């Protein structure tokens, strides 16, 4: 049944897109830092791979996905390892709570801010009521 789950399908498609990230990053201008080329390539390919499913399921295409995901990607790059370390430290992990709270708040701000931007209506949606 998990094959029919929308979350699984989106994750699967995004990972398939990510597999091509190094190839696309290599085609971006060499003058750009490698971390930027990889971040752009990963975001573009994950967006492109999931776009047909998003458009078909929800009947819309987000117009700000790229900048929103680039910002979220940068925040998550710090948030996930810090959360992992905090978990390993047990009670001492609470020392990292202020930084984790700040990053989590920033991630929520990105999601809330970009969610207010318009979307492009697209075709027919299976989820329309």
N, C-alpha and C positions, 0 to 999 in steps of 0.2 A: 503494500500500500504506500510505502514512503516514496515510491517512484512517481506517484500521482500528487504528492505534496508540493505545493507551489514553492515553499521555502527551499526544499531540496533541489527542485528544478533550477531555481535561480542560482543557488550556490554552485551546482554542477556546471551550469553554463558559464558562470563567472570564472571558475577555476579553469575551464577549458580555454577561455580567453587569456587568462594569465599565463598559460603555458607558452604563449607566443610572445610574451613581453620582452624577453631578451633580444629576440630578432627585430622587433619594432624599435626598441631602444637603440640598437646598433645603427639604425637608419636615421635617427634624429641627429641634429647638428653636434659634431664632436666637441665643439667649443662649450656646450652646455655641460654642467657637472653630471656625472654618472647617476647620482641619486635622483636628480631631477628627470633625466631621460627615462630611468626605470619607473619612477612614480607616474609620469605622464603616460608611458606605454601601458603600464598595468591598469591604470584608471580607464584609459580609452578603450582598451580591449575588453575589460570586464563590462563596461557600459555597452559596447557594441554587441557583445555576446548575449547579454540579457535583454537588450532593447526589443527584439521581436516578441518575447514572452510578456514583457511588461506592457507593450502596446496592445497586444492581442487580449491580454487578460483584463487590463484596467481601462483600455480605450483611451489612453493618453500617454504622452511622451514628456518626461520632465525636461525642461529647458536648461536647468542649472545643475544637472547631475555632475558634470565634470568639475566645476569649481567646488561644489559641496563635497564631493568625494575626495578631492585633493586635500582640502582642509581637514576632513575627518581622518584621512589616511595619516597625515602628519601627527594628529593628536593620538590616534590609536598606536602609532609606532612607539610612543612613550608610555601610554596608559597600560597597555597589555603587559609589557615586561615589569613595570612597577607593581601592578597588581599581582603578578606571579611571585615576585620577590616578597611582597607583603604577606602573601599566603605562606610562603616558606618560613618566614620569620615568626609566624604564629602571633602571640600577643605583642611582640615587639614590632610587628608589621603596622601597628597603629601609628607608629612614628611617621610612616609614609602617608597617612590618611589625608593631611592637608594638601599635599601635592596631587594625590589621586582625586580628591574632591574637586580641586581646581580644574584638572584635566577633564573629569567627567562633566563638570559644569560647562566647560568650553565645548565639549562634544554635543551636549544638549542644546547649547546656543546655536551651533552650526545647523543641527537638525531643525530646530524651531524656526530659525531665520530663513533658511532655504525652502522650507515647506510652504512659506507664504508666497513664493514666486509662482507665476502662472505656469500652466502646463499646456501642451499642444494637444487638442483632441485628436484622436486617431482611430479611424475605422469603427468597427463594431466591437463591443466588449461583452464577453460572456458573463460578466459580473454585474451588468446593469440591471436594475430592478424595474 
